[in-house]
Amino acid sequence: MRQEKDLLGYRDIPANVYWGIQTLRAVENFPITGTPISHHPNLIKGLAAVKMACAQSNAELGDLDPAIASAIIGACQRIIDGEHHDQFIVDVIQGGAGTSTNMNANEVIANLALEITGHERARYDIINPNDHVNLSQSTNDAYPTALKVSLLYSIEDLKAAMRHLENTFEEKADQFYTILKMGRTQLQDAVPMTLGQEFKAFAIMIGEDRARIDEVATLLTEINLGATAIGTGINAPHGYAALAANYLSAVSGFNVVTAADLVEATQDVGSFVQLSGTLKRVAVKLSKICNDLRLLSSGPRAGFGEINLPAMQAGSSIMPGKVNPVIPEVVSQVAYEVIGNDVTISMAAEAGQLQLNAFEPIIFHKLDSGIAHLTAACHTLADRCVSGISANQERLRGMVEQSIGLATALNPLLGYSVATSIAAEALASGRGVAEIVRERGLMTQAELDLVLSPERLANLRPRVGDAEERAQVSKEQLFEEPQP
């Protein structure tokens, strides 16, 4: 053991750890979730990036001894490279507006820097967590800046996962390009479309939300580093804020900029609220898509049965042969979590008082957890569900032929009154629209084949690269005059 002292007194610290007395007190004070901040690896990386940028700035301005700065920078680089994350042990939910997280980082970096320079841990008279690692900073500017850098790292992973899911839906849309099916509104037959069009819409939905994530990420690049306690910049040297932003941009790879008004930026968490709302939008869309996949694959005999989801596991402990849509189910549950997180984040943001929001720990925990879970959900949905979906083409075609929705396609050719009478007879008799049209002698089979082609029914356009262009069938191609 080693002994350390703070304003409350002395405590024994295990000799082999890099954290110190303030970290120990935080662990004792906040036994809330049992989940340490190292659960968010990008947060640890973001903290180290901020501390490195600050050390570089302080050294350039002449406020930090170059040898101490070099040791701090070396310690931060090790953490950025993934080392010693197990030393970040304070709980993810904590009081103190993130001070415990900041001090955990300061102590670990100071002791690593001491080790780099050949000194024993806790020789804070040589390299001090507060005087050197936290120089020109407050938790109130270093911590939220680290949160933003962390979230930017995590968002990159989410965007890649969403792009993968989008591409997987695109591939299925191409595979199902000409497969006819009935479209539905309010769960009632509407008009024909293709399964490819349905899956293309899913791809576009994911792509649009990925663009929204890109937009909200730009809000996170505005930082308040240099604001120190409340935004006045007390104890930070002239020129420090701009210099720190430049160094942090280089370290993190994100082009961060200093906020125009640091007092406002220190108390405002609007960018986190905006990000949460965007994540909720992604979650809502994902769950809607999963609902559709479950509905379209329902059955296999007594449901829609239009598509087959890949069988991933036995679905029941009592019903032999039952297979459940477990992948869409788990993705929807992630969506419900993210939607619930948005409520927590909204309440925590609203609760901020005067010059600081003390509830950023829970805001960040819910944001980063939601991003991580959405990232995993997108990969899981793409790889373990969408990529293996197949179509029941005969059933799809049969439902089109039996649906009275076909009468809508005949409107321009036969007239509304005739089409209505055909629809009414089909509904009353249970027979297909095409069968009744043939029986009445209104159209030949060859004409029906043209009218009921995917190209005409679904307004399908030829794909680039198709060997033959599909002709669009018009009324004039089929009839000189409407049939009686």
C-alpha positions in Angstrom: 0.0 0.0 0.0 0.9 3.7 -0.4 -0.5 6.6 1.5 -2.0 9.7 -0.1 -3.6 12.8 1.3 -6.4 15.2 0.2 -8.4 17.9 2.0 -10.3 15.3 4.0 -7.3 13.4 5.3 -5.1 10.4 4.6 -6.1 7.1 2.8 -4.2 4.0 1.9 -4.0 3.2 -1.8 -2.9 -0.1 -3.4 0.7 0.4 -4.4 0.2 -1.2 -7.9 -2.6 1.1 -9.2 -2.3 4.3 -11.1 -5.3 6.0 -9.6 -5.2 7.9 -6.3 -7.1 9.1 -3.3 -9.8 11.2 -5.1 -10.6 8.2 -7.3 -10.9 6.0 -4.3 -13.3 8.4 -2.6 -15.4 8.5 -5.8 -15.6 4.8 -5.9 -16.8 4.7 -2.3 -19.3 7.6 -2.8 -21.0 6.3 -6.0 -21.7 2.6 -5.8 -24.6 3.1 -8.2 -24.3 0.9 -11.3 -21.2 -1.2 -10.8 -20.2 0.0 -14.3 -16.9 1.9 -14.5 -16.3 4.7 -16.9 -13.9 2.3 -18.7 -17.1 0.8 -20.1 -16.9 3.7 -22.5 -13.5 3.3 -24.1 -13.9 6.3 -26.3 -14.4 8.4 -23.2 -11.1 7.3 -21.9 -9.5 8.1 -25.3 -11.2 11.5 -25.3 -10.0 12.4 -21.8 -6.4 11.5 -22.8 -6.7 13.5 -26.0 -7.9 16.6 -24.0 -5.1 16.2 -21.4 -2.5 15.9 -24.1 -3.7 19.0 -26.0 -3.7 20.9 -22.8 -0.2 19.8 -21.9 1.0 20.8 -25.4 -0.6 24.2 -25.1 0.7 24.9 -21.6 4.2 23.9 -22.7 4.1 26.2 -25.8 2.9 29.1 -23.7 5.8 28.5 -21.2 3.5 27.6 -18.2 4.5 23.9 -18.0 8.1 22.6 -17.8 8.9 20.8 -21.1 10.1 17.7 -19.3 6.9 17.4 -17.3 4.9 18.1 -20.4 6.7 15.4 -22.4 6.0 12.9 -19.7 2.3 13.8 -19.5 2.0 13.6 -23.3 3.7 10.2 -23.3 1.2 9.0 -20.7 -1.7 10.3 -22.6 -0.5 8.6 -25.8 -0.4 5.2 -24.0 -4.0 5.7 -22.9 -5.1 6.7 -26.4 -3.4 3.6 -27.7 -5.6 1.5 -25.4 -3.3 0.9 -22.4 -4.4 1.2 -18.7 -8.1 1.6 -19.4 -8.7 -0.7 -16.4 -7.4 2.1 -14.2 -10.5 4.3 -14.9 -12.8 2.9 -12.2 -15.2 5.5 -11.0 -18.9 4.7 -11.7 -20.5 6.0 -14.9 -23.2 7.7 -12.8 -21.7 10.1 -10.3 -22.3 13.4 -8.6 -20.0 16.4 -9.0 -20.6 17.3 -12.6 -17.8 14.9 -13.8 -15.2 15.9 -11.3 -14.5 12.3 -10.2 -14.0 11.3 -13.9 -11.6 14.2 -14.4 -9.6 13.4 -11.3 -9.5 9.7 -12.1 -7.9 10.8 -15.4 -5.6 13.4 -13.8 -4.3 10.8 -11.2 -3.8 8.0 -13.7 -1.9 10.3 -16.1 0.2 11.8 -13.4 1.3 8.4 -12.0 2.0 7.2 -15.6 4.1 10.3 -16.2 6.0 9.7 -13.0 6.7 6.1 -14.1 7.9 7.4 -17.5 10.3 9.7 -15.7 11.6 7.0 -13.4 9.8 8.1 -10.2 7.6 6.3 -7.8 3.9 6.7 -8.0 2.3 9.4 -5.8 5.4 11.6 -6.0 3.0 14.5 -6.6 5.7 17.0 -5.6 7.3 16.2 -8.9 4.3 15.7 -11.2 0.9 16.7 -9.7 -2.5 15.7 -10.9 -3.9 19.1 -10.3 -1.0 21.5 -10.7 0.4 19.9 -13.9 -2.1 17.5 -15.6 -5.0 19.8 -14.9 -3.1 23.0 -15.5 -5.2 25.8 -17.1 -8.3 23.6 -16.8 -11.4 22.9 -14.8 -13.6 19.9 -14.9 -16.2 22.2 -16.3 -14.3 22.7 -19.6 -12.1 19.6 -19.8 -14.8 17.1 -19.0 -17.5 18.3 -21.5 -14.9 18.7 -24.2 -13.8 15.1 -23.6 -17.4 14.0 -23.8 -17.8 15.6 -27.2 -14.6 14.1 -28.6 -15.7 10.7 -27.2 -19.1 10.9 -28.9 -17.5 12.0 -32.2 -15.4 8.8 -32.0 -18.5 6.7 -31.3 -20.5 8.3 -34.0 -18.0 7.3 -36.6 -18.6 3.6 -35.7 -22.4 4.2 -35.8 -22.3 5.8 -39.3 -20.2 2.8 -40.6 -22.7 0.4 -39.2 -25.6 2.3 -40.7 -23.9 2.4 -44.0 -23.4 -1.4 -43.8 -27.1 -1.9 -43.1 -28.1 0.5 -45.9 -25.9 -1.4 -48.4 -27.4 -4.7 -47.3 -30.9 -3.5 -47.9 -29.8 -2.1 -51.3 -28.5 -5.5 -52.2 -31.8 -7.1 -51.3 -33.7 -4.4 -53.2 -31.7 -5.3 -56.3 -32.3 -9.0 -55.8 -36.1 -8.4 -55.4 -36.3 -5.8 -58.1 -39.1 -7.3 -60.3 -40.9 -9.5 -57.7 -44.5 -8.2 -57.6 -46.4 -7.9 -54.4 -49.4 -6.0 -52.9 -48.7 -2.7 -51.2 -50.8 -2.0 -48.2 -52.0 1.1 -46.4 -53.6 0.8 -42.9 -53.1 -3.0 -43.2 -55.5 -3.1 -46.1 -54.7 -4.0 -49.8 -53.7 -0.9 -51.7 -52.0 -1.2 -55.1 -49.2 -3.4 -56.4 -45.6 -2.7 -56.0 -42.4 -4.8 -56.0 -40.6 -6.3 -53.1 -37.5 -4.5 -54.4 -39.2 -1.1 -54.0 -40.2 -2.0 -50.4 -36.6 -2.9 -49.5 -35.2 0.1 -51.4 -37.4 2.3 -49.2 -35.7 0.7 -46.1 -32.3 1.5 -47.5 -33.2 5.1 -48.1 -34.6 5.5 -44.6 -31.3 4.3 -43.1 -29.4 6.6 -45.5 -31.4 9.7 -44.6 -30.9 9.1 -40.9 -27.2 8.6 -41.5 -27.1 12.1 -43.1 -28.9 13.5 -40.0 -26.2 11.9 -37.8 -23.6 13.7 -39.9 -25.4 17.0 -39.4 -25.7 16.7 -35.6 -22.0 15.6 -35.3 -20.9 19.1 -36.4 -22.6 20.6 -33.3 -20.2 18.5 -31.1 -17.1 20.1 -32.7 -17.8 23.3 -30.8 -16.0 23.1 -27.5 -15.5 25.2 -24.3 -11.9 24.2 -23.6 -10.3 27.3 -22.0 -13.5 28.3 -20.3 -12.2 26.8 -17.0 -14.8 27.1 -14.2 -17.7 29.1 -15.6 -16.6 30.4 -18.9 -14.6 33.4 -17.8 -11.3 31.6 -18.5 -9.9 32.3 -15.0 -6.4 30.8 -14.5 -6.0 30.1 -18.3 -3.3 32.1 -20.0 -4.0 34.4 -22.9 -4.2 32.5 -26.2 -4.6 29.2 -24.4 -8.2 28.4 -25.7 -7.4 28.7 -29.4 -4.1 26.9 -29.0 -5.7 24.0 -27.1 -8.4 23.7 -29.8 -5.7 23.5 -32.5 -3.8 20.8 -30.6 -7.0 18.8 -29.8 -7.9 18.9 -33.5 -4.6 17.4 -34.4 -4.7 14.8 -31.6 -8.3 13.7 -32.1 -8.6 14.0 -35.9 -11.7 16.2 -35.5 -11.7 19.8 -36.5 -12.9 21.3 -33.2 -13.4 25.0 -32.7 -13.7 27.2 -29.6 -17.2 28.4 -28.9 -17.9 32.1 -29.5 -19.1 32.6 -25.9 -17.6 30.4 -23.3 -20.0 31.4 -20.5 -22.9 30.2 -22.7 -21.0 27.1 -23.9 -20.1 26.0 -20.3 -23.8 25.8 -19.2 -25.5 24.8 -22.4 -25.9 21.1 -23.3 -28.1 21.7 -26.4 -25.8 19.7 -28.7 -26.3 16.6 -26.5 -30.1 17.1 -26.6 -30.0 17.4 -30.4 -27.9 14.3 -30.7 -30.3 12.4 -28.4 -33.2 13.5 -30.6 -31.4 12.3 -33.7 -30.6 9.0 -32.1 -34.3 8.6 -31.2 -35.2 9.2 -34.9 -32.8 6.5 -35.9 -34.2 4.1 -33.3 -37.8 4.8 -34.4 -37.0 4.1 -38.0 -35.1 0.9 -37.2 -37.9 -0.4 -35.1 -40.5 0.5 -37.8 -38.4 -1.5 -40.3 -38.2 -4.4 -37.9 -41.9 -4.3 -37.3 -42.4 -4.6 -41.1 -40.0 -7.5 -41.4 -41.8 -9.4 -38.7 -45.1 -8.7 -40.2 -44.1 -9.6 -43.8 -42.5 -12.9 -42.5 -45.4 -13.8 -40.2 -46.7 -17.3 -40.5 -45.3 -19.3 -42.0 -48.8 -20.7 -42.9 -51.3 -18.4 -41.1 -49.7 -15.0 -41.6 -48.5 -12.9 -44.5 -45.7 -15.3 -45.4 -44.3 -13.0 -48.1 -40.7 -13.3 -47.0 -38.6 -15.7 -45.1 -36.2 -14.5 -42.4 -33.2 -16.7 -41.8 -33.8 -19.2 -39.0 -31.3 -18.4 -36.2 -32.5 -20.6 -33.3 -35.3 -22.8 -32.1 -38.2 -20.6 -31.2 -40.0 -22.5 -28.5 -39.5 -24.9 -25.6 -42.9 -26.5 -26.2 -43.9 -25.9 -29.9 -41.8 -28.1 -32.2 -40.5 -26.5 -35.4 -41.4 -23.0 -34.3 -38.9 -20.3 -35.4 -39.2 -16.7 -34.2 -38.0 -13.4 -35.7 -35.4 -13.0 -32.9 -33.1 -10.5 -34.7 -35.8 -7.9 -35.4 -37.1 -8.4 -31.9 -33.7 -7.6 -30.3 -33.2 -4.6 -32.6 -36.6 -3.2 -31.6 -35.6 -3.6 -27.9 -32.5 -1.5 -28.5 -34.8 1.1 -30.1 -37.0 1.2 -27.1 -33.9 1.7 -24.9 -32.7 4.7 -27.0 -36.2 6.3 -27.0 -36.2 5.9 -23.2 -32.7 7.4 -23.0 -34.0 10.5 -24.7 -36.4 11.2 -21.8 -33.6 10.8 -19.3 -31.3 13.1 -21.3 -34.1 15.7 -21.7 -34.7 15.8 -18.0 -31.0 16.0 -17.1 -30.5 18.8 -19.6 -33.5 20.8 -18.3 -32.2 20.4 -14.7 -29.0 22.4 -15.3 -28.8 25.5 -13.2 -27.1 28.8 -13.7 -23.5 28.5 -15.0 -23.2 24.7 -15.2 -25.1 21.5 -15.8 -24.2 19.0 -13.1 -25.9 16.1 -14.8 -23.6 15.5 -17.8 -22.4 12.1 -16.5 -25.9 10.5 -17.0 -26.3 12.5 -20.3 -23.1 11.0 -21.6 -23.7 7.5 -20.3 -27.1 7.3 -22.0 -25.9 8.9 -25.2 -22.8 6.7 -25.6 -24.6 3.5 -24.6 -27.3 4.2 -27.0 -24.8 4.8 -29.8 -22.9 1.6 -29.0 -26.1 -0.4 -28.9 -27.5 1.0 -32.1 -24.1 0.3 -33.8 -24.3 -3.3 -32.7 -28.0 -3.6 -33.7 -27.3 -2.3 -37.2 -24.5 -4.9 -37.7 -26.6 -7.6 -36.2 -29.7 -6.8 -38.3 -27.6 -6.6 -41.5 -25.5 -9.8 -41.0 -27.9 -12.1 -39.1 -31.2 -11.2 -40.8 -31.4 -9.0 -43.9 -28.6 -10.6 -45.8 -30.4 -14.0 -45.5 -34.0 -12.9 -46.4 -35.7 -14.8 -49.2 -38.9 -14.1 -51.0 -41.9 -16.4 -51.4 -42.6 -15.4 -55.0 -45.5 -17.7 -55.8 -47.4 -16.5 -52.7 -46.6 -12.9 -53.5 -47.8 -13.2 -57.1 -50.9 -15.1 -56.0 -51.9 -12.4 -53.5 -51.5 -9.8 -56.3 -53.7 -11.8 -58.6 -56.4 -12.3 -56.0 -56.4 -8.7 -54.7 -59.1 -6.3 -55.8 -56.3 -3.7 -55.8 -55.7 -4.8 -59.4 -58.8 -3.0 -60.3 -57.1 0.3 -59.7 -54.5 -0.6 -62.4 -57.4 -1.3 -64.9 -59.0 2.1 -64.3 -57.3 4.0 -67.1 -57.9 1.1 -69.5 -61.5 0.0 -68.8 -62.9 3.1 -67.1 -63.9 3.6 -63.4 -67.4 2.1 -63.7 -66.3 -1.1 -65.3 -63.3 -1.5 -63.0 -65.6 -0.9 -60.0 -68.0 -3.7 -61.1 -65.1 -6.1 -61.6 -63.8 -5.2 -58.1 -67.2 -5.8 -56.5 -67.6 -9.1 -58.3 -64.2 -10.2 -57.2 -64.8 -9.3 -53.6 -68.2 -11.0 -53.5 -67.1 -14.2 -55.3 -63.6 -14.5 -53.9 -62.3 -14.8 -57.5 -59.4 -12.9 -59.0 -59.7 -9.7 -61.0 -57.8 -11.0 -63.9 -60.0 -14.1 -64.1 -63.2 -12.0 -64.2 -61.6 -9.7 -66.9 -60.9 -12.7 -69.1 -64.3 -14.2 -68.5 -66.0 -11.0 -69.6 -63.8 -10.9 -72.7 -62.6 -7.4 -71.8 -58.9 -8.3 -72.4 -56.9 -11.1 -73.9 -54.3 -13.0 -71.8 -51.5 -11.3 -73.7 -53.0 -7.9 -72.9 -53.4 -8.9 -69.3 -49.7 -10.0 -69.2 -48.7 -6.6 -70.3 -51.0 -4.7 -68.0 -50.1 -6.8 -65.0 -46.3 -6.7 -65.6 -44.2 -5.3 -62.8 -43.1 -2.5 -65.1 -46.6 -1.1 -65.4 -48.1 -2.1 -62.1 -45.3 -0.8 -60.0 -44.1 2.0 -62.4 -40.8 0.1 -62.5 -38.0 1.7 -64.5 -35.2 -0.2 -66.2 -32.1 -0.6 -64.1 -28.8 0.7 -65.4 -27.0 -2.2 -66.9 -30.0 -4.4 -67.6 -29.5 -6.3 -70.8 -33.0 -5.3 -72.2 -35.0 -2.2 -71.4 -38.5 -3.0 -70.2 -41.1 -1.2 -72.2 -43.6 1.0 -70.3 -47.1 -0.1 -71.3 -49.6 2.7 -72.1 -53.2 2.7 -72.7 -52.7 3.5 -76.4 -50.4 0.5 -76.9 -53.2 -1.8 -75.7 -56.4 -0.2 -77.0 -57.5 2.2 -79.6 -60.6 3.0 -77.5 -61.7 2.0 -74.0 -63.5 -1.3 -74.1 -67.3 -1.3 -73.4 
